[in-house]
Amino acid sequence: MDTKKYRALEQAVALGSLTKASELLGYTQSAVTQMIKALEAEIGFPVLFKNHRGVQLTSDGQKIMPAIRALLSSEEALQQEIDFIRHV
């Protein structure tokens, strides 16, 4: 599973900005915007809305964010285990 879109969403929400998320992740702002749009198309509903303060989760986005965070945490744990095995 490619989790780049989920990571982009998590960072955009955490930072309140697509631009800041793109800088942190090393993508262009346009690329992060496209990732979010692709994610929304994939799941079938909007997860972010823009306002004068930046970006925020929609109510549906709020519902799935705990599962997204759990997925990303599990991905990190898996990568740590893989790295440990490779270096033993």
N, C-alpha and C positions, 0 to 999 in steps of 0.2 A: 504494500500500500504506500503510495506517495503522500507524505504528510506535509509537503511544503505549503499547500493551501491552508491547512489547519494552523500551521506555525505562523503564517502571515496574518491570519485572522486573530490569533491569540496576541501577537505583538501589536497589531493595530489597535486592539481593544485596550491592552495594557498601557500603551503610550498615548492613546486617544488621537492618533494621527496615522494616516496611510504613509505620509512622507517620512515621519520618524521611523516607522516600522521598516520601510524600504531601506533607509540608511543603515539601520541596525542589521538587517538581514543581507545587505549587499546587493539589493535589486534596485531597479528604477521604480519610481512611484507608479509609473504606468504598468509595470509588471505586477506589482502587488495589487493594483486595482483589477487587473485582468484575472489574477488568481482568485480574488474574492468573488468576482462575477462568475467565474467558472465554477467555484464552489456552490454559489447560490443556484446556478443552473442545474448542477448535479443533484443537489438535495431538494430543489423545487420550491424554495422560499427565500426571501431576503433575510440576511443575518445582520446587516449593518445599515445604519442611516447616517447621513452627514448633516451636521448642523453648524452653527456659528462657533461652537466649541471644539469641533473636530468630528470624530466618528464615535458612535455608540452602538451597542447591540440593540437589535429589535427585541421584542418580547420572545419571539421564537428563537432568536440567537441566544438569549439568556437561558432558555431551556436546554439547549444543546451544549453550551459552553462547559459545564462540568464534565461531560463525556469527552469533549475535545481535549480538555486538560488532562484527563485520565489517559487518553490515547497517547498524547505527547509524553507524558511521564513514563508510560510503559515502553514507549519507543526508546527513551533515554536509558531506561534500566536495561533493556535488551542490548543496546549498543555498548553499554558499560560491561556487560557480561561477555559479549563478543570480544571486546578489546582485552579483557582479562584473560580469556582463553587463548587468544592469539599471542599474548606476551608471556605466557607461562612456559 
